[in-house]
């Protein structure tokens, strides 16, 4: 019997300049074609790419702590921390160094290797950067990788965070460019890109992904992945969030995304960004163990680990340990 061969989908050069030295780019239509593959074929392709670049049994564990909660001036339709939405989230001051260190030690003891600190700001002031720099330095001293998500950065701020020991800066692009204005009106898509360029320019690694299940089309999900994959270079870490509808936000009644469509999104991210850590982020509680397992097959190899993601729920540590043990997987 002749053995079947599978051709992996590859990005094509830009049509207008086939001889250019410009890096190959993914077209939205190419990523839509990935989404349209039979489910088993898509997962096979994604797992093939994954195995070529990572140990398929390893999952990197990150813990995310809200170091300054609520009162954000942005009006993101998905976010319970926006001052524009009545969600019952109370604004708090920036946490102290000893409080953050205690949380980081607990995360490290539970197996996390990266500690992420999030503050609900439109953008930090320089005096805020000075305080956060102290937190970064303290956490870095524990031997953990450090990550921060503080909103839009001004000139010089990324460098100050880098000098404090920051490894990664998280700044999600949220959704496709043509969907963006439906989700956020207090900033523009280009504002996100500006901050990402500042982060890259400072030599800090980029953590950047988006949220699916906000009423976008499949084409817009493909466009989100294309935006990420065509960054030069693409992010070292790509969190894919499944919308958690929160009462009081404009998206509180949004119907959930089909779980297989979420898995397809993970697979498309893996194929188009073969060397990145694709992280299961918000919404894992609603996905359940079986869908998460499919996501690992599709190439996800990082999770946010701990019982809370900023202000929304997350599977507890015991549940995640049990799931990884059941699947024969281990912490990276």
C-alpha positions in Angstrom: 0.0 0.0 0.0 1.3 3.4 -0.9 1.9 5.6 2.1 -0.1 8.9 2.1 1.8 12.1 2.4 0.5 15.3 3.9 1.5 18.7 2.6 1.8 21.3 5.4 0.3 24.7 4.5 3.1 27.3 4.2 2.9 31.1 3.9 3.4 32.5 0.4 5.5 35.5 -0.6 3.6 38.7 -1.3 2.2 38.4 -4.8 3.3 41.8 -6.0 7.0 41.1 -5.4 7.8 37.4 -5.6 11.5 37.9 -5.7 11.7 40.2 -2.7 13.9 39.4 0.3 11.0 40.5 2.5 10.0 37.8 5.0 7.1 35.7 3.9 3.7 36.8 5.2 0.5 35.0 5.9 -2.5 36.2 4.0 -5.9 36.2 5.8 -7.3 33.9 3.0 -4.5 31.4 3.7 -5.4 31.3 7.4 -9.1 31.0 6.5 -8.1 28.0 4.5 -6.5 26.5 7.6 -9.8 27.0 9.6 -11.7 25.3 6.7 -9.7 22.1 6.8 -11.3 19.0 8.2 -10.9 19.1 11.9 -8.6 16.0 12.1 -6.4 17.3 9.3 -6.0 20.7 10.9 -5.0 19.1 14.2 -2.6 16.8 12.4 -0.9 19.7 10.7 -0.8 21.7 14.0 0.6 18.8 16.0 3.3 18.1 13.3 4.5 21.7 13.5 4.3 21.6 17.3 6.4 18.4 17.6 9.0 19.9 15.2 9.6 22.8 17.7 8.6 21.6 21.2 8.3 18.6 23.5 4.5 17.8 23.0 4.2 16.6 26.6 5.4 19.9 28.2 3.3 22.9 29.3 4.7 26.1 30.5 3.0 27.5 33.6 2.4 31.2 34.2 0.6 32.9 37.0 -1.1 36.3 36.6 -1.7 38.7 39.5 -3.7 41.9 39.4 -1.4 44.4 41.2 -3.7 47.3 40.7 -7.4 46.5 40.1 -10.3 48.4 38.5 -11.0 52.1 37.7 -9.5 51.9 34.2 -10.3 54.8 31.9 -10.6 52.6 28.8 -14.1 51.3 27.8 -13.2 47.8 26.5 -16.5 46.0 26.0 -15.1 42.7 27.5 -13.5 44.1 30.6 -15.0 44.2 34.1 -12.2 46.6 35.3 -13.4 49.5 33.1 -14.7 52.5 35.0 -17.3 52.8 32.2 -19.0 49.5 33.2 -20.9 48.8 36.4 -19.6 45.3 37.3 -19.1 45.6 41.0 -15.3 45.6 40.7 -13.8 48.1 43.1 -10.7 50.1 42.3 -7.7 49.3 44.4 -4.3 50.9 44.9 -1.1 49.4 43.6 0.0 46.5 45.8 3.1 46.7 48.0 6.3 44.8 47.4 5.8 42.4 50.2 2.3 41.5 49.1 3.4 40.8 45.5 6.5 38.8 46.7 4.2 36.6 48.8 2.0 35.9 45.8 5.0 35.2 43.6 6.5 32.8 46.1 3.2 30.9 46.3 3.1 30.7 42.5 6.7 29.5 42.3 6.0 26.8 45.0 3.0 25.6 42.9 5.2 25.2 39.8 4.8 28.4 37.9 8.0 29.6 36.1 6.7 33.0 34.9 5.0 35.6 37.1 2.8 38.2 35.3 1.7 41.4 36.9 -1.3 43.3 35.6 -2.4 46.9 36.4 -5.7 48.4 35.2 -4.3 51.6 33.6 -4.9 53.2 30.3 -1.2 53.9 30.5 1.1 54.2 33.5 2.7 57.5 34.6 6.4 57.7 35.1 5.9 57.5 38.9 3.9 54.3 38.4 6.7 52.8 36.3 9.1 53.5 39.2 6.9 51.6 41.6 6.3 48.7 39.2 10.0 48.5 38.6 10.5 47.7 42.3 8.0 44.9 42.0 9.7 43.5 38.9 13.1 43.6 40.5 11.8 41.8 43.6 10.1 39.1 41.6 13.1 38.6 39.4 15.2 38.1 42.5 13.2 34.9 43.2 14.4 33.4 39.9 11.1 33.7 38.1 10.6 35.0 34.6 8.8 38.4 34.9 6.0 39.8 32.8 3.9 42.9 33.1 0.8 44.3 31.5 0.3 48.0 32.3 -1.5 49.5 29.3 0.0 51.8 26.7 3.7 52.8 27.3 5.3 56.1 26.6 8.8 56.7 25.3 11.4 55.5 27.8 9.1 53.4 29.9 9.8 50.1 28.3 13.5 50.7 28.9 12.9 51.4 32.6 11.0 48.2 32.9 13.7 46.3 31.1 16.4 47.7 33.4 14.4 46.5 36.4 14.5 42.9 35.0 11.4 42.6 32.9 11.5 39.6 30.6 8.1 40.0 28.8 5.5 42.7 28.3 2.0 41.7 27.5 -0.1 44.0 25.3 -2.9 42.1 23.4 -4.2 43.4 20.1 -7.6 42.0 21.2 -9.2 41.4 17.8 -9.0 42.0 14.1 -8.4 45.5 13.0 -11.8 45.9 11.3 -13.5 44.6 14.5 -11.5 46.8 16.9 -13.8 49.9 16.9 -16.8 47.7 17.9 -14.9 46.5 21.0 -13.0 49.6 22.2 -13.7 53.3 21.4 -11.2 55.0 23.8 -8.1 54.0 21.7 -7.3 52.8 18.2 -5.7 49.6 17.0 -2.6 51.5 16.0 -2.1 52.6 19.6 -1.5 48.9 20.5 1.0 48.6 17.7 2.9 51.7 18.9 3.4 50.2 22.4 4.5 46.9 21.0 7.1 48.7 18.9 8.4 50.5 22.0 8.6 47.1 23.8 10.6 45.5 20.9 12.8 48.6 20.6 13.7 48.2 24.3 14.7 44.5 23.8 11.9 43.2 25.9 10.1 40.0 24.7 6.6 40.4 23.5 3.5 38.6 24.9 0.6 39.5 22.6 -2.6 37.7 21.6 -6.3 38.3 21.6 -9.8 37.4 22.6 -12.2 35.3 20.6 -15.9 34.8 21.0 -16.7 38.6 21.0 -19.1 38.2 18.0 -16.4 38.3 15.4 -16.6 36.3 12.2 -14.2 33.5 11.2 -12.6 35.8 8.7 -11.9 38.2 11.6 -10.5 35.4 13.7 -8.2 34.6 10.8 -7.3 38.3 10.5 -6.4 38.4 14.2 -4.0 35.4 13.7 -2.6 37.0 10.6 -1.8 40.3 12.5 0.1 38.3 15.1 1.9 36.0 12.7 3.1 38.8 10.5 4.7 40.8 13.2 8.5 40.9 12.7 9.3 39.0 14.7 6.0 37.4 15.8 5.5 37.4 19.6 7.4 34.9 21.8 4.2 34.3 23.7 0.6 34.3 22.3 -2.2 34.1 24.8 -5.6 33.2 23.2 -8.5 34.2 25.4 -12.0 32.8 25.2 -14.4 35.6 26.2 -15.7 35.4 29.7 -19.0 37.4 29.6 -19.2 39.5 32.8 -22.5 41.0 34.0 -22.4 44.8 33.5 -20.2 44.7 30.4 -21.6 45.3 26.9 -20.7 41.7 26.0 -22.5 40.2 29.0 -25.0 38.4 26.8 -22.7 37.3 24.1 -23.3 33.7 23.0 -20.3 31.4 23.5 -18.0 30.5 20.7 -18.3 26.9 19.4 -15.5 25.1 21.3 -14.3 23.4 18.1 -13.8 26.8 16.6 -11.7 27.8 19.6 -9.5 24.7 19.0 -9.2 25.6 15.4 -8.0 29.1 16.4 -5.3 27.5 18.6 -4.2 25.3 15.7 -4.0 28.2 13.3 -1.8 30.1 15.8 0.5 27.1 16.2 0.9 26.6 12.4 1.5 30.2 11.7 3.8 30.9 14.6 5.7 27.6 15.1 8.2 28.8 17.7 5.9 30.8 20.0 4.3 29.7 23.3 0.6 29.5 22.5 -1.1 30.0 25.9 -4.6 29.0 27.0 -5.7 32.1 28.9 -9.1 33.4 30.0 -12.2 31.1 29.7 -10.6 27.8 30.5 -13.2 27.1 33.2 -16.0 27.1 30.5 -14.0 25.1 28.1 -13.6 22.1 30.4 -11.0 19.3 30.4 -11.8 17.7 27.1 -11.6 20.9 25.0 -8.4 21.9 26.8 -6.9 18.5 25.9 -7.8 19.1 22.2 -6.1 22.5 22.5 -2.9 20.8 23.7 -3.1 18.5 20.7 -3.6 21.6 18.5 -0.4 23.1 19.8 -1.1 25.0 23.0 1.8 24.6 25.3 1.3 27.2 28.1 -1.5 28.0 30.5 -2.3 30.7 33.1 -2.0 28.8 36.3 -3.9 29.8 39.5 -7.4 30.3 40.7 -7.9 33.8 39.3 -7.0 35.7 36.2 -7.0 39.4 37.3 -10.7 39.4 38.4 -12.2 36.4 36.6 -12.1 32.8 37.6 -9.6 30.2 36.5 -9.3 26.4 37.2 -7.6 25.9 40.6 -4.1 24.5 40.8 -5.3 21.1 41.9 -7.6 20.8 38.9 -4.8 21.7 36.5 -2.3 19.3 38.1 -4.9 16.5 37.8 -5.6 17.4 34.2 -1.9 17.4 33.2 -1.4 14.1 35.1 -4.4 12.5 33.4 -3.0 13.5 30.0 0.6 12.4 30.9 1.8 15.9 30.5 4.2 17.9 32.7 5.4 21.4 33.5 8.0 22.7 31.2 
